[in-house]
Amino acid sequence: MSKETVKQMVVCVGNMLLLDEGFGSYMSKVLTQIETAREVFDEAHAQALVASFREYESYAQEDSRIPVLDAGTMGMGLIPYIRDFDRLVIVDVVDCGPDAMPGTCYTFGPEDMAQYSVMHSLHDMRVSDVLTNARLAGHDCDIRCVGVQKKNIAPSELTIDLTDEVRASVPYAVDAVLELLEIKIEV
């Protein structure tokens, strides 16, 4: 399969009401919305990002930009995307243990995802569980993961924001997404 025919998508997961758990949602906006991209990058970099990515509506071959899905806590609803795309890059906040530095950016494969996944609530499934179920149903694709170590995903009140440490990791996470998708942005 040539690089031009690979159907790729970025899937950003999380709950934007729970502080750092909203990292994925914020990343989807950085990649697709010029105003949010400008919060993190200079004008040239912000323009280059939105020229490379678009919000997911449906896969449109006439639009060469890579779709970005803000999946929230979609759970099993992710399976059709695993079926319909050749490569997914999943972006989420992770918990690598008490010694991990908040804001540290990691890349890893789905086989490592279970140990890094954060359970959103008792009602939601971890992304790693969704991937396992998709494979059991015969759906598979090249899945790569970008995770940023959380600082706080359990604020005392619902909070749409990121801690300073996690916000500072956004440029590194964007670089990781670009690298995993094999995209070079010229500015």
Protein Blocks (a to p, Z undefined) as FASTA:
>chain_A
ZZklpccddddedjfklojlmmmmmmmmmmmmmklmmmmmcfklmmmmmmmpccdfbdcf
klmbdcdddekjnojmlmmmmmmpmbdcddddddebjkbcghiacdddfklmmmmpccfb
lmbccfklmmmmmmmnopacdddddddddfblcdfbdcddddfklmmmmmmmmmmmmmmn
opacdZZ
